[in-house]
Amino acid sequence: MHNTRAGFSFIEALIILSVMTFIEAAIIIAVDPWSRFQETRNLQRIANVNFITDAIYMNVIDNNGTFRCDAGDLPGTPMTMASENGYNIAPCLVPRYSTTFPYDPGAKESYYNSKRDYNSGYQVMQNPVTGKVIVLAPASELGQNVTVER
């Protein structure tokens, strides 16, 4: 009479788990996680430029069709929204339309400390011909053009 039991031994189970782990690692490398991070940053950029455009239009609505800002009229050519060496738009939008001002998640020079100390990494302009507001993300990745024009 033989006493046989069906199943895997502990060593066999470890071998199967290690092979599965190796296959999973190969799949992750093949999927290219770096480009997934870039896609995620681009999605954040899209959300941010839409948010900024919406905030500008809320200002326009509140001011009977005219954008009002101590920085002056929106520039006619793309200008970085920043507290220094740029179009200083944050004080016109924060805190009335937002509690903070969005900044580019991948641009090294972009940051937000306060509405008096920031560099969004995004650019804004008003088309002199059509009057449309354009917000751009010049640091977008993967060759994607992240721009909102309204």
N, C-alpha and C positions, 0 to 999 in steps of 0.2 A: 504494500500500500504506500503510495507516494503522497507526500504532503506538499502540494504546490500552491503557491499563492500568485494571483495575477496582480500586476501593477509595476510601478517603476521603483528602482532603488534610489536612494538619496543621491548617489553619484550621477545616475542617469538624469535625474531631474535637474541637477546643477548644469550638466552639459547642455540640456535643452534650453535652459534659461540663458546661458551664456551665448548660445547660437542665436537665440531670439534677440538678445541685447545687441549683438553685432549687426544683425539685419536692420534693427531699428535705427542704429547709428548711421548705417549706410544710407537709409532712406532720408534721414534728417539732412545729411550732407548733400544728397542729391536734390533735395527740395530747395536748397540755397537760402538759408535763413537770412543772410545779409540783405538780399533783395526784398525779403518780407519786411525787414526793419525799414528799408527805404520806402516801401509802399505804405507802411504804417505812418511814417513821417509825412508823406505826401497827403494822406487822408487827413491828418491833423492840420496841415497847411490849408487844405480845401475848406475845412470847417472854420479855421481862423480868418481867412480872407472873406468868407461869407459873413461871419460875425462882424468884422470891421465894417464891411459894406452896409450891413443892416443898421449898425450903430450910427453911421454917417447919415443914413436916410431917416433915422429917428430924429436926429438933430435937425435935418431939413424940414421934417414935418412940424416939429415944435417951433420952428422959426418961419412959418408961413412960406415955405418953398425955397428958402435961402440957407445955405450952410453957414453957420456962424462959428467962428473960432478966433481966439486971440492970435493964433499963428497966421491969420490972414486967409485969403481965398485958397482953395485947393490948387496945387501947382498944375501948370499946363503940361509938364513933362514928369516922368516918374521920379519921385523923390522918396528916400527912405524915411519912414516914420520913426523918429528918434528925438530924444530930449536935447541932444547936442548934434550939430552938423546935419540936421535933417528937418523935416516938417514936423513940428511938435504938436501932434494932434491929441495925444492922450489926455491932457487937461480938459479938452473939449468934450471928451466922451466918458471919462472916469471921474466921479463915481455915478453920474446920472444914468448912463446907459449900460454900464458894466462895473463890476467891483474891481476888475483888473484889466490889463491890456494884453492881448495875446502876442506871443513872439514865436519866431520860427524855431521849431524843435531841433533842427539840424544845423543851423548856421552858428558857427562858433562865436561870432560877435554879438548875437542876439541875447537879450536878457530883459527882465522886468523887475526892478526893485520898488519903484513907485512911479506915479505919473510924472514925477520930476526927474527920474533917473531910469531911463530905459532905452533900448534899441530893439525895435520889433523885428528887424530883418525883412520886413515887408515894405513895399513901395505903394504910393498912392498918387493918383493924378486925376484931373478932370479933363476929358477930351474937349479941346477948345471949339471944335466944330459941332459935335453932337450934344455936348454938355453932360455926357454920361460919366459917372464915377468909375474909375478902374483901380482895382487893388490887385497887386501882383506879388508873387512869391518867387523872387529871382533865384533862391537857393534850392528850388525843387529838384528832385532826383529822378533818375531813370528816364531822362529826356522828356519828362512830362511838363507841360506848360500849365502852371497853376495860376489862373487869372480869373477874376470876376469883373464883369462890366455890366453896370446897370444905370 
